[in-house]
């Protein structure tokens, strides 16, 4: 954390932003910063990217409007690197590949549709298999686009849902699914220094 940005470890079963019922990570952080800084007015804090409620991982926040604008520009230009670890059901035929789908967002869910659908958006990710055992695969995922529920929808569409993600056809229903944003890399919005952060999660129980 500095005067411009904040990188936070988000646990599963917590919304990143805009919680209609219960707290969100952003709201909790605003309260914490307000108390810490003993500030009378509102605290400026805005997430640069979101992580789904049921997903854990690193989240980047901007603490000034200038930082937010510059970090949003990096998002648009695909200069922020985001990597995830996931346990998916089944064994993938290709151990390293790029997945491309056209995703259509509905009410709290996304599905893969034909590329001819004018409302669908292209989603691309790269993955590699790290471990396999008992019909589960541990994979590393690099997001090349940032669509709503992208990882969950793409792997479900090829028959390998994230473990615990009942919404996307997993056999198990968990509040915190086996998907974790473990790596972030970006350029500091003011100093221009390249910053990278890692937070690994232990999925050894599967293997």
C-alpha positions in Angstrom: 0.0 0.0 0.0 1.1 3.6 -0.7 -0.7 6.9 -1.4 -1.9 5.8 -4.8 -2.9 2.1 -4.6 -3.7 -0.9 -2.5 -3.4 -4.6 -3.2 -5.6 -6.8 -1.0 -6.1 -10.5 -0.4 -9.8 -11.3 -0.8 -11.2 -14.4 0.8 -14.0 -16.3 -0.9 -17.7 -15.7 -0.1 -17.2 -11.9 -0.1 -18.2 -9.5 -2.8 -15.5 -7.2 -4.1 -17.8 -4.2 -4.6 -21.5 -3.0 -4.4 -22.9 -5.5 -1.9 -26.7 -5.3 -1.8 -26.9 -7.4 1.3 -24.0 -7.6 3.7 -20.5 -6.0 3.5 -18.3 -5.8 0.4 -14.5 -5.8 0.5 -14.4 -2.2 -0.8 -16.8 -1.0 1.9 -14.8 -2.7 4.7 -11.6 -1.2 3.4 -13.1 2.3 3.2 -14.1 2.0 6.8 -10.7 0.7 7.9 -8.9 3.5 6.0 -11.2 6.2 7.4 -10.5 5.1 10.9 -6.7 4.7 10.3 -6.4 8.1 8.7 -8.9 9.7 11.0 -10.5 11.3 8.0 -13.8 13.2 8.4 -15.0 13.0 4.8 -15.4 10.1 2.4 -12.4 8.0 1.6 -11.6 7.6 -2.2 -11.1 3.9 -2.9 -12.2 2.1 -6.1 -11.4 -1.4 -7.3 -9.6 -1.6 -10.6 -10.9 -5.2 -11.3 -13.4 -7.4 -9.6 -13.1 -11.0 -8.4 -16.4 -13.0 -8.1 -17.8 -13.4 -4.7 -17.1 -17.2 -4.5 -13.5 -16.7 -5.7 -10.4 -15.8 -3.6 -7.4 -13.8 -4.7 -5.5 -10.5 -5.1 -7.5 -7.4 -5.8 -6.1 -4.0 -6.9 -7.6 -0.8 -5.6 -6.9 2.8 -6.6 -6.7 5.4 -3.8 -6.9 8.5 -6.1 -8.9 9.4 -9.2 -5.6 9.9 -11.1 -4.4 6.4 -10.2 -7.8 4.9 -11.1 -7.8 6.5 -14.5 -4.2 5.3 -15.3 -4.8 1.8 -14.0 -8.1 1.5 -16.0 -6.1 2.5 -19.0 -3.7 -0.4 -18.4 -6.7 -2.7 -18.1 -8.1 -1.5 -21.5 -4.6 -1.9 -23.1 -4.3 -5.4 -21.5 -1.1 -4.4 -19.7 -2.2 -5.8 -16.3 -1.2 -9.4 -15.9 -3.7 -11.6 -13.9 -3.1 -15.3 -13.2 -5.2 -17.8 -11.4 -4.9 -21.3 -10.0 -7.9 -23.6 -10.3 -8.9 -27.1 -9.6 -11.2 -28.4 -12.4 -13.1 -31.6 -12.7 -11.7 -34.1 -15.1 -8.5 -34.5 -17.1 -7.7 -32.2 -20.0 -6.6 -33.7 -23.3 -4.4 -30.8 -24.0 -2.0 -29.9 -21.2 -1.4 -26.4 -22.4 -3.7 -24.4 -24.7 -5.6 -21.2 -25.4 -9.3 -21.2 -25.0 -11.4 -18.8 -27.1 -15.2 -18.5 -26.7 -17.9 -15.9 -27.3 -19.7 -15.3 -24.0 -23.2 -13.8 -23.5 -23.8 -12.4 -20.0 -27.2 -13.0 -18.5 -28.6 -12.5 -15.0 -25.7 -13.5 -12.7 -24.5 -16.1 -15.2 -22.6 -16.3 -18.5 -22.8 -18.8 -21.3 -20.8 -19.6 -24.4 -22.7 -18.9 -27.6 -22.1 -18.7 -31.3 -19.7 -16.1 -32.6 -22.5 -14.9 -34.8 -24.4 -13.6 -31.8 -24.0 -9.8 -32.0 -24.3 -9.3 -28.2 -21.6 -11.9 -27.3 -18.1 -10.8 -26.4 -14.9 -12.6 -27.2 -13.2 -14.3 -24.2 -9.6 -15.6 -24.4 -7.5 -17.3 -21.7 -4.3 -19.4 -21.7 -3.9 -22.4 -19.4 -1.4 -25.0 -18.5 -1.8 -28.2 -16.4 0.3 -28.3 -13.2 -1.0 -31.6 -11.6 -3.5 -34.4 -12.2 -5.0 -37.0 -9.9 -8.3 -38.7 -9.1 -10.0 -37.1 -12.1 -9.0 -33.6 -11.0 -6.6 -31.2 -12.6 -4.7 -28.3 -11.1 -4.2 -25.6 -13.7 -2.6 -22.2 -14.0 -4.7 -19.7 -16.0 -3.6 -16.4 -17.6 -6.5 -14.1 -18.5 -6.1 -12.4 -21.9 -9.5 -10.8 -21.6 -11.6 -9.9 -18.6 -15.2 -11.0 -19.0 -17.9 -11.7 -16.4 -17.4 -15.2 -15.0 -15.0 -15.8 -17.8 -12.9 -18.7 -16.4 -15.9 -20.4 -14.9 -18.0 -20.2 -18.1 -15.2 -21.2 -20.4 -14.1 -24.3 -18.5 -17.7 -25.4 -17.9 -18.4 -25.0 -21.7 -15.6 -27.6 -22.5 -16.9 -30.0 -19.8 -14.4 -29.2 -17.0 -16.1 -27.0 -14.5 -14.2 -25.5 -11.5 -14.7 -27.7 -8.5 -17.4 -26.4 -6.2 -19.0 -24.2 -8.8 -22.5 -25.6 -8.9 -23.8 -22.7 -11.0 -21.5 -23.8 -13.8 -22.2 -27.5 -13.6 -19.8 -28.7 -10.9 -21.0 -31.8 -9.0 -20.2 -30.0 -5.7 -21.7 -26.8 -4.4 -19.3 -24.7 -2.3 -19.5 -21.0 -1.1 -15.8 -20.7 -2.0 -15.0 -22.5 -5.2 -11.6 -23.9 -6.2 -10.5 -20.8 -8.1 -7.9 -18.3 -6.8 -6.3 -15.2 -8.3 -2.7 -15.7 -7.2 -0.7 -13.3 -9.3 -0.9 -9.6 -10.3 1.6 -7.5 -12.3 1.2 -3.9 -13.4 2.9 -0.6 -13.8 2.7 1.8 -10.9 0.4 4.7 -12.1 2.8 7.4 -10.8 6.3 6.0 -10.4 6.0 3.8 -13.5 7.7 1.0 -11.6 6.7 -2.6 -12.6 5.1 -4.2 -9.5 4.2 -7.8 -9.0 2.3 -9.6 -6.2 1.8 -13.3 -5.4 -0.5 -15.1 -3.0 -0.5 -18.8 -3.4 -3.2 -21.1 -2.2 -2.7 -24.7 -1.2 -4.8 -27.2 -3.2 -2.8 -30.2 -2.1 -5.9 -31.9 -0.6 -6.9 -32.8 -4.1 -3.5 -34.3 -5.0 
